[in-house]
Amino acid sequence: MGHKSFRHKYFPQQGSSRLKLSGSVPEEPSGVDPGNPMGRPVLFSSAFIRFLALVGMLLAGCIAAGCVSSGMKATSARPVDASMEIYARSLIQQHAMDTLCMLAFSTPPEMAAASASLTSAFQSRLQQKGVFRQIRVLPCEANSDSEALWRARDQGCTLVMCPVLIYMRDGTGGMPTELEVRTRILDARTGGVLWDVKQRGTSEPGPDIDLTWNTFEGDPAQRCHVLADYLARRFAEYLVQSQGDQAERRK
């Protein structure tokens, strides 16, 4: 059966009058529904009402399937691209029994709210890998290496980690997400730089799919907390991997 469309138009009758002026009892217009004593025409037929119901059901199904989207998706399957630059590295075996004093992420003033989540991500990943004997977190920043070394010695730590947030952009909608950090670990006994690593992570939103009759929005970029956890895991894995690489070279 072919597609059927239903239209209903109302055209008021011209040249007729509902009331006679002769004073006689007004005649009831022919074709008037007894249940509609005022004689008003019915604008919607039962077939048209069924058609509207069908359209409403199709629209509801389309919304449930995600054809009509509102707001940002709660999750995303977009990948994270990450890079790592190594400026200094040391033998991890010489420091596996050290106690690490981890300072809070130093951030620009406009990004201060990100410090706590970044610090927590790196602390969690380092503890999971068990790189150092113990990790103590100080909820404060250091304005210089000498201040960081003093804080570590004051806590009885042999190492101090000085992380810095360089740049962050938390993408929403069609914007990419970018995160760049630099992590240095100093020897609190000598003041020397043991590790100096700069990391950068990005996530791009997915392309929209245009089907002419509708557009499916692509997945949004990953949020900054996802990138932070990924960079923290990469950093911890780098320390553990370097420990394994050095053991292999000794064989």
C-alpha positions as CSV (number, residue, x, y, z in Angstrom):
1,M,0.0,0.0,0.0
2,G,1.3,3.4,-0.8
3,H,1.8,6.3,1.6
4,K,-1.4,8.1,2.4
5,S,-1.7,11.6,3.7
6,F,-4.7,13.2,5.2
7,R,-5.7,16.8,4.9
8,H,-8.8,18.5,6.2
9,K,-9.7,22.0,5.4
10,Y,-12.7,24.0,6.6
11,F,-14.4,26.3,4.2
12,P,-17.3,28.3,5.8
13,Q,-20.5,28.3,3.6
14,Q,-21.2,31.5,1.8
15,G,-24.7,32.9,1.0
16,S,-26.5,31.0,3.7
17,S,-27.9,32.1,7.0
18,R,-28.6,30.1,10.0
19,L,-31.5,32.3,11.2
20,K,-34.5,33.4,9.1
21,L,-35.6,37.0,9.5
22,S,-39.3,36.2,9.1
23,G,-39.8,35.5,12.7
24,S,-40.4,31.8,12.2
25,V,-38.6,29.1,14.1
26,P,-35.1,28.8,12.8
27,E,-34.4,25.7,10.8
28,E,-31.7,23.4,11.8
29,P,-29.1,23.2,9.1
30,S,-28.9,19.9,7.4
31,G,-26.0,17.6,8.4
32,V,-25.6,19.1,11.9
33,D,-24.6,16.5,14.5
34,P,-27.1,16.4,17.3
35,G,-24.2,16.3,19.7
36,N,-23.1,19.6,18.3
37,P,-26.1,21.8,18.7
38,M,-24.3,25.0,17.8
39,G,-23.6,23.7,14.4
40,R,-19.8,24.2,14.6
41,P,-18.0,22.1,12.0
42,V,-15.7,19.3,13.2
43,L,-12.2,20.3,12.3
44,F,-10.4,17.0,12.9
45,S,-11.5,13.7,11.6
46,S,-10.8,10.4,13.3
47,A,-8.3,9.5,10.6
48,F,-6.4,12.7,11.0
49,I,-6.2,12.2,14.8
50,R,-4.8,8.7,14.2
51,F,-2.2,10.3,11.9
52,L,-1.2,12.8,14.6
53,A,-0.8,9.9,17.1
54,L,1.4,8.0,14.7
55,V,3.6,11.1,14.2
56,G,3.9,11.5,17.9
57,M,4.9,7.9,18.4
58,L,7.6,8.2,15.7
59,L,9.0,11.4,17.2
60,A,9.1,9.8,20.7
61,G,11.0,6.8,19.3
62,C,13.4,9.0,17.5
63,I,14.2,10.9,20.7
64,A,14.7,7.6,22.6
65,A,17.1,6.4,19.9
66,G,19.2,9.6,20.2
67,C,18.1,11.2,16.9
68,V,17.3,14.4,18.8
69,S,20.0,15.2,21.3
70,S,20.2,17.8,24.0
71,G,23.2,18.7,26.0
72,M,26.6,16.9,26.2
73,K,26.9,13.1,26.4
74,A,27.8,11.8,29.8
75,T,30.4,9.4,28.4
76,S,32.7,9.4,25.4
77,A,34.5,6.8,23.4
78,R,37.0,9.3,21.9
79,P,40.7,8.3,22.2
80,V,43.4,10.2,24.0
81,D,46.6,11.1,22.3
82,A,49.6,11.6,24.6
83,S,53.2,12.5,24.3
84,M,56.1,12.5,26.7
85,E,59.4,14.4,26.7
86,I,62.2,13.2,29.0
87,Y,64.7,15.9,30.2
88,A,66.2,13.9,33.1
89,R,66.1,10.4,34.4
90,S,67.7,8.3,37.1
91,L,68.1,4.7,38.2
92,I,64.8,3.9,39.9
93,Q,66.4,1.0,41.9
94,Q,68.4,3.5,43.9
95,H,65.3,5.2,45.1
96,A,62.7,2.4,45.4
97,M,63.0,2.6,49.2
98,D,62.8,6.3,49.4
99,T,59.9,8.3,50.8
100,L,58.4,10.7,48.3
101,C,57.0,14.1,49.4
102,M,54.4,15.1,46.8
103,L,53.5,18.7,46.6
104,A,50.2,19.9,45.1
105,F,50.2,20.9,41.5
106,S,51.3,24.4,40.9
107,T,48.9,26.1,38.5
108,P,48.2,29.5,36.9
109,P,45.7,31.5,39.0
110,E,42.8,31.0,36.6
111,M,43.3,27.2,36.7
112,A,43.7,26.8,40.5
113,A,40.6,24.7,40.8
114,A,42.3,21.9,38.8
115,S,45.1,21.4,41.3
116,A,43.4,19.0,43.7
117,S,42.1,16.6,41.0
118,L,45.5,16.5,39.2
119,T,47.3,15.9,42.5
120,S,44.9,13.1,43.4
121,A,45.3,11.4,40.0
122,F,49.1,11.3,40.2
123,Q,49.1,10.2,43.8
124,S,46.7,7.4,43.1
125,R,48.6,6.0,40.1
126,L,52.0,6.2,41.8
127,Q,50.6,4.3,44.8
128,Q,49.0,1.7,42.6
129,K,52.4,1.0,40.9
130,G,54.3,1.0,44.2
131,V,57.2,2.8,42.8
132,F,58.4,4.3,46.1
133,R,58.2,2.9,49.6
134,Q,55.9,5.7,50.8
135,I,54.2,8.8,49.4
136,R,53.3,11.8,51.5
137,V,51.1,14.5,50.0
138,L,51.4,18.1,51.1
139,P,48.4,20.2,50.1
140,C,50.6,23.2,49.3
141,E,52.7,24.5,46.4
142,A,56.4,25.5,46.4
143,N,57.5,28.8,44.8
144,S,61.1,27.5,44.3
145,D,63.2,24.4,44.5
146,S,64.7,25.5,47.7
147,E,61.3,25.8,49.3
148,A,60.3,22.4,48.0
149,L,63.5,20.8,49.4
150,W,62.9,22.5,52.8
151,R,59.4,21.1,53.0
152,A,60.5,17.6,52.1
153,R,63.3,17.6,54.7
154,D,60.8,19.0,57.2
155,Q,58.6,16.0,56.6
156,G,61.4,13.5,56.8
157,C,61.2,12.7,53.1
158,T,64.2,11.8,50.9
159,L,62.5,12.8,47.6
160,V,60.2,15.7,46.6
161,M,57.9,15.8,43.6
162,C,57.2,19.2,42.1
163,P,54.3,19.0,39.5
164,V,53.3,21.9,37.4
165,L,50.2,22.5,35.3
166,I,51.3,24.3,32.1
167,Y,48.1,24.4,30.1
168,M,44.6,23.1,30.3
169,R,41.5,23.4,28.2
170,D,38.5,21.3,29.1
171,G,36.6,20.8,25.8
172,T,32.9,20.8,25.6
173,G,30.7,20.1,22.7
174,G,32.8,20.5,19.5
175,M,35.9,21.7,21.3
176,P,39.0,19.6,21.9
177,T,40.4,18.9,25.3
178,E,44.1,19.7,26.0
179,L,46.3,19.1,29.1
180,E,50.0,19.7,29.5
181,V,51.9,19.1,32.7
182,R,55.5,18.9,33.8
183,T,56.7,16.7,36.7
184,R,60.1,16.9,38.4
185,I,61.4,14.8,41.3
186,L,64.3,16.1,43.3
187,D,66.6,14.4,45.7
188,A,66.0,16.1,49.1
189,R,69.5,15.2,50.3
190,T,71.5,16.6,47.4
191,G,69.0,18.9,45.7
192,G,69.7,17.2,42.3
193,V,67.0,16.7,39.7
194,L,66.3,12.9,39.4
195,W,63.4,13.0,36.9
196,D,62.1,15.8,34.7
197,V,59.2,14.8,32.4
198,K,56.8,16.9,30.4
199,Q,53.6,15.3,29.2
200,R,50.9,16.5,26.9
201,G,47.5,14.9,26.3
202,T,44.8,15.8,23.8
203,S,41.3,14.5,22.8
204,E,39.4,15.6,19.7
205,P,35.6,15.4,19.4
206,G,34.2,13.0,16.9
207,P,32.7,14.2,13.5
208,D,29.0,14.7,13.1
209,I,27.1,12.4,10.8
210,D,24.8,14.3,8.4
211,L,22.0,12.1,7.0
212,T,20.2,15.0,5.3
213,W,17.0,14.4,7.3
214,N,18.8,14.4,10.6
215,T,22.3,15.0,12.0
216,F,23.8,12.6,14.6
217,E,26.3,14.5,16.9
218,G,29.7,12.9,17.2
219,D,31.1,11.9,20.5
220,P,32.5,14.8,22.6
221,A,36.1,15.0,23.5
222,Q,37.2,13.3,26.7
223,R,37.1,15.6,29.7
224,C,40.2,16.9,31.6
225,H,39.9,14.4,34.5
226,V,40.1,11.5,32.0
227,L,43.3,13.0,30.5
228,A,44.7,13.7,33.9
229,D,44.3,10.0,34.9
230,Y,45.8,8.9,31.7
231,L,48.9,11.1,32.0
232,A,49.3,10.0,35.6
233,R,49.1,6.3,34.6
234,R,51.7,6.9,31.8
235,F,54.0,8.6,34.2
236,A,53.8,5.8,36.8
237,E,54.2,3.2,34.1
238,Y,57.3,5.0,32.7
239,L,59.0,4.8,36.1
240,V,58.2,1.1,36.5
241,Q,59.2,0.4,32.9
242,S,62.5,2.2,33.2
243,Q,63.1,0.0,36.3
244,G,62.5,-3.1,34.1
245,D,64.6,-1.8,31.2
246,Q,67.6,-1.2,33.5
247,A,67.3,-4.7,35.0
248,E,67.3,-6.2,31.5
249,R,70.4,-4.2,30.5
250,R,72.3,-5.6,33.5
251,K,71.6,-9.2,32.4
